[in-house]
């Protein structure tokens, strides 16, 4: 049993969880073959969403997550977990509908969450690119531009994942300098090499320790 499946089992053991079922490309009847970067998607059925949601950080903590975040853009509640590797686990609550968040409001209090969202989103797009879903990647880059990059001051829609990463890094590093608040680099270190863009030291502001 891999770590993603261990997390699913830990969630399934919660007394208020009815069932945890694999869905998506890694399910037994997945609609396409999974790659090594494909998400591990699990549908979670619960008796009390609030109680289970509050316990998720404790349940996933033993597996050393690189980052966790509630999906800002999902139609249903989805807890995103990125593990070293990287491995992405999506705990989807299909009974809990929600509206996607509006574009990010940028500030020192939101910059760390924006960073997690960018890299989680990018990891999913890298997986889609490996499946040859180039039209889907372009559509998602347009969506990313309006929701995340434009609020950071990136006005042009990136034409590739490499361009998106380069423009994001420049904008984020400028904001770190402005706010005097660096964000952790562990998640970036897991995902940036997969994009194909080396992090140029010219983009890293001086005077900050990471």
C-alpha positions as CSV (number, residue, x, y, z in Angstrom):
1,X,0.0,0.0,0.0
2,X,1.4,3.4,-1.0
3,X,1.3,6.6,1.0
4,X,-1.7,7.9,-0.9
5,X,-3.7,4.8,-0.1
6,X,-2.6,4.9,3.5
7,X,-4.0,8.4,3.8
8,X,-7.3,7.2,2.3
9,X,-7.3,4.3,4.8
10,X,-6.6,6.7,7.7
11,X,-9.5,8.9,6.6
12,X,-11.8,5.9,6.2
13,X,-11.1,4.9,9.8
14,X,-12.6,8.2,11.1
15,X,-15.8,7.3,12.9
16,X,-17.9,9.9,11.0
17,X,-16.7,8.7,7.5
18,X,-19.0,6.3,5.7
19,X,-16.8,5.4,2.8
20,X,-13.7,6.4,0.9
21,X,-13.6,5.3,-2.8
22,X,-11.0,5.8,-5.4
23,X,-12.1,7.8,-8.4
24,X,-10.5,9.3,-11.5
25,X,-7.6,7.8,-13.5
26,X,-6.3,5.7,-10.6
27,X,-9.7,4.0,-9.9
28,X,-10.0,0.4,-11.1
29,X,-12.3,1.6,-13.9
30,X,-10.4,4.8,-14.6
31,X,-11.2,6.5,-17.9
32,X,-7.5,6.8,-18.9
33,X,-4.2,5.2,-17.8
34,X,-2.6,7.0,-14.9
35,X,1.0,8.4,-15.1
36,X,3.3,8.7,-12.2
37,X,2.1,12.3,-11.6
38,X,-1.6,11.6,-11.9
39,X,-3.6,12.7,-8.8
40,X,-4.8,10.1,-6.3
41,X,-8.5,11.1,-6.1
42,X,-10.8,9.7,-3.4
43,X,-14.5,10.4,-2.9
44,X,-15.2,10.7,0.8
45,X,-18.8,10.2,2.1
46,X,-19.3,11.5,5.6
47,X,-21.9,11.8,8.4
48,X,-20.6,15.2,9.6
49,X,-18.5,17.2,7.2
50,X,-17.5,19.9,9.7
51,X,-16.1,17.4,12.2
52,X,-14.2,15.4,9.5
53,X,-12.9,18.6,7.8
54,X,-11.5,19.8,11.2
55,X,-9.7,16.5,11.7
56,X,-8.1,16.2,8.3
57,X,-4.9,18.1,9.2
58,X,-4.3,15.7,12.1
59,X,-5.1,12.7,9.9
60,X,-2.6,13.6,7.2
61,X,0.1,15.1,9.4
62,X,1.9,11.7,10.0
63,X,2.6,11.4,6.3
64,X,4.8,14.6,6.1
65,X,2.7,16.6,3.6
66,X,4.6,19.2,1.7
67,X,1.4,21.3,1.6
68,X,-2.3,21.1,2.2
69,X,-5.1,23.3,1.1
70,X,-8.8,23.3,0.4
71,X,-9.3,23.6,-3.4
72,X,-10.2,27.3,-4.0
73,X,-11.9,26.5,-7.4
74,X,-13.7,23.2,-6.9
75,X,-17.4,22.7,-7.3
76,X,-17.3,20.4,-4.3
77,X,-15.2,20.6,-1.2
78,X,-11.8,19.0,-1.9
79,X,-8.9,18.8,0.5
80,X,-5.6,18.9,-1.5
81,X,-2.6,17.1,-0.1
82,X,0.8,17.2,-1.7
83,X,3.3,14.6,-0.5
84,X,7.1,14.3,-1.3
85,X,7.7,12.9,-4.7
86,X,5.6,14.8,-5.5
87,X,2.4,12.9,-5.0
88,X,-1.0,14.7,-5.0
89,X,-3.9,13.4,-3.1
90,X,-7.4,14.9,-3.6
91,X,-10.0,14.1,-0.9
92,X,-13.2,15.0,-2.6
93,X,-16.5,15.4,-0.7
94,X,-19.1,15.1,-3.5
95,X,-22.0,15.7,-1.0
96,X,-20.6,19.1,-0.1
97,X,-21.2,21.6,-3.0
98,X,-19.5,24.9,-3.0
99,X,-18.9,27.9,-5.3
100,X,-15.4,28.6,-6.7
101,X,-13.6,31.4,-4.9
102,X,-13.2,34.8,-6.6
103,X,-9.8,35.8,-7.9
104,X,-7.2,36.1,-5.2
105,X,-6.8,39.2,-3.1
106,X,-3.1,39.7,-2.8
107,X,-1.5,40.7,0.5
108,X,1.0,39.5,3.1
109,X,-1.7,37.3,4.7
110,X,-2.7,35.6,1.4
111,X,0.7,35.2,-0.3
112,X,1.5,31.8,1.2
113,X,-1.9,30.3,0.2
114,X,-1.5,31.8,-3.3
115,X,1.9,30.0,-3.6
116,X,0.4,26.7,-2.6
117,X,-2.5,27.1,-5.0
118,X,-0.1,28.0,-7.9
119,X,2.1,25.0,-7.4
120,X,-0.8,22.6,-6.8
121,X,-2.4,23.9,-10.0
122,X,0.8,23.6,-11.9
123,X,1.4,20.0,-10.8
124,X,-2.0,19.1,-12.1
125,X,-1.2,20.8,-15.4
126,X,2.1,19.0,-15.7
127,X,0.2,15.7,-15.4
128,X,-2.3,16.8,-18.1
129,X,0.6,17.8,-20.4
130,X,2.1,14.3,-20.0
131,X,-1.3,12.9,-21.1
132,X,-1.1,15.1,-24.2
133,X,-4.0,17.2,-23.1
134,X,-2.5,20.4,-24.6
135,X,-5.8,22.1,-25.3
136,X,-6.9,21.5,-21.7
137,X,-3.6,23.0,-20.4
138,X,-4.0,26.1,-22.5
139,X,-7.5,26.6,-21.2
140,X,-6.3,26.2,-17.6
141,X,-3.5,28.7,-18.2
142,X,-6.2,31.2,-19.3
143,X,-8.1,30.5,-16.2
144,X,-5.0,30.7,-14.0
145,X,-4.2,34.0,-15.6
146,X,-7.5,35.6,-14.5
147,X,-7.7,34.0,-11.1
148,X,-4.2,34.0,-9.8
149,X,-1.6,35.6,-12.1
150,X,-3.4,38.9,-13.0
151,X,-3.9,39.7,-9.3
152,X,-0.2,39.4,-8.8
153,X,0.4,41.9,-11.6
154,X,1.1,39.4,-14.5
155,X,-1.0,40.9,-17.2
156,X,-0.2,38.6,-20.2
157,X,-1.7,35.1,-20.4
158,X,1.2,32.7,-20.4
159,X,1.6,30.5,-23.5
160,X,3.2,27.6,-21.6
161,X,3.8,26.1,-18.2
162,X,7.4,27.3,-18.4
163,X,6.3,30.9,-19.0
164,X,3.7,30.7,-16.3
165,X,6.3,29.5,-13.7
166,X,8.8,32.2,-14.8
167,X,6.3,35.0,-14.6
168,X,4.9,33.8,-11.3
169,X,8.3,33.5,-9.7
170,X,9.2,37.0,-10.7
171,X,5.9,38.4,-9.4
172,X,6.0,36.4,-6.1
173,X,9.5,37.3,-5.4
174,X,8.8,41.0,-5.8
175,X,5.9,40.7,-3.4
176,X,8.0,38.9,-0.9
177,X,10.4,41.8,-0.9
178,X,7.6,44.3,-0.6
179,X,6.0,42.5,2.3
180,X,9.2,41.3,3.9
181,X,7.6,37.9,4.2
182,X,9.1,34.9,2.3
183,X,7.0,31.9,1.6
184,X,8.4,28.3,2.1
185,X,10.3,26.8,-0.9
186,X,9.7,23.2,-0.2
187,X,6.6,22.8,-2.4
188,X,8.3,24.8,-5.2
189,X,11.3,22.5,-4.9
190,X,9.1,19.5,-5.5
191,X,7.2,20.8,-8.6
192,X,9.4,23.4,-10.4
193,X,11.8,20.8,-11.8
194,X,8.9,19.0,-13.5
195,X,7.9,22.2,-15.3
196,X,11.2,22.4,-17.1
197,X,12.2,25.8,-16.0
198,X,15.3,26.2,-13.7
199,X,14.8,28.8,-11.0
200,X,17.1,31.6,-12.0
201,X,18.8,33.2,-9.0
202,X,18.1,36.5,-10.6
203,X,14.5,36.1,-9.6
204,X,15.3,35.5,-5.9
205,X,15.4,38.7,-3.9
206,X,18.4,39.4,-1.7
207,X,18.2,39.8,2.0
208,X,15.7,37.0,2.6
209,X,16.5,33.7,4.1
210,X,14.6,30.5,3.0
